[in-house]
């Protein structure tokens, strides 16, 4: 398999800045239902937010947030979950 930049999403562990062109995936812990695109952003930020947004882990304990990584050498903390889009 060949790695493609932007195909990995790391679990949010601290506060990060999410730029408008970065994708996010939001997973409901109870149902394992995943949301992407505008649906994910509206769950996190509401519908009126534009531009770069600061997101902090644990703000909503029912949701897990994953942020797109375009890095080729991102260092993750131990036990950080990683989603890979095939």
Secondary structure, DSSP 8 states (H G I E B T S, - for coil): ----TT-EEEE--S-EEE-TTS-EEEEETTT--EEEHHHHHHHHH-SS--S-EEE-TTSSTTEEEEEEE--SS----TT--EEE--
